[in-house]
C-alpha cells in the first residue's frame, strides 16, 4: 500500500498536532497570567474565533448572500435588544425566507 495514502498516518499526525496544541500552553504557563492586556486578549479569543467561523457561513449558506447578510443584521439587532437564542434564530430564518422570496 502506498505510504502517502495511508489513512492511519494521517490520523496519527492529526492526533499529535492536536495534542501538542493543547498541551503546550499547559506546560509553558504554570503560573497565573498577571498581564492585564494578555488576560483581556485571551478572554476574547473564543468569541472572535466563533465569529470568524460563523459569520462567513451565515452569509454564504443561503441561495443569495444578500439574504444571509440581512439575516445576520436582523440577528445582531434582535440579540442586541435582548432577545434569546430561539427568537433570534426564528427571526433570522424568517428573514432569509422572506428575503429570498422577494429576491428570486
N, C-alpha and C positions, 0 to 999 in steps of 0.2 A: 504494500500500500504506500502511496506517495506521502512523505512526511509533511509536505506543505498543506495537505488537505486532511490531516488527521484531526478530528474534532476534539479529541482528548487533550492535545497540545494547546489548542485554543482555550479550552476550559481551564486548564491549569494556569496558563498565563493570565487569564482574566481573573481567576481567584487570587493569584499572587499580587496582582496590581491592586485589586480591591482591598485586600488585606493590608497592603503597605500604606494605602491612602488612609485607612482607618487607624492603624497602629502608630504611624509616625507622629502625629500630634500628641498622643498619649505619652510616648516615650520622651519626646523633646520638651514638653511643657509639664513639668511636675509640680510647679508652684502656681498659685493663683496669679492671673494676669493683672498687673497693677496699672498699666497704662489705660487712661480713660479713653483715649482715641481708639486704641486697638480693641478695647471691650465694646465700645459703641459700634465699631466697624463689624466685629464678629456677631453682634446682636442682629444686625440687619441682613446678613448674608443669606439665611434661609428664605427670607421674604423676597429678596432680589432674585435668587435662583428660581423660586417658584414663579415669579412674574415673567422671567425670561423664557421659561418653558411654556407657560400658559397663554400669554398674550399673542404670540405668533400663531399658536394653534387655534385660538378663538377666531382670529381674522381669516385664516386660510381653511378652516374646516367647513365653511359654508360654500354654497354654489358661487356666491358673489362676495368678494372681500368687503364690499360696501355694507352688506347686511351683517357681516361679522363685526365690522368696526362700529356699526350702530348698536349692536347688542353689547359690545364692550363699553361704549359710552353710557348706555342705559344702566348696565350693571354697576358701573362706577358711581353713577349718580344715586341709584337706589341704595347701594351699600353705604354711601356717604351720608344719606339721610337716615340711616339706622335700620334698614330692612334686614331680615335674617337671610340665611343661606337659601332656604327653599323659595321665598318670594323673589329673591334676586334671580335665581335660576329660572323660575317661571316667566318673569319679565323678559329675561334675555331670550328664552325660547320663543315667546310671543313676538318679540321684536324681530328676530330672524325670520319667523314665519310671515309676518305682515310685510316686512321689507322685501322679501323675495317674491311675494305676491304682487307687490307694486312694481318691482323692477322688471320681472320676467313676464 
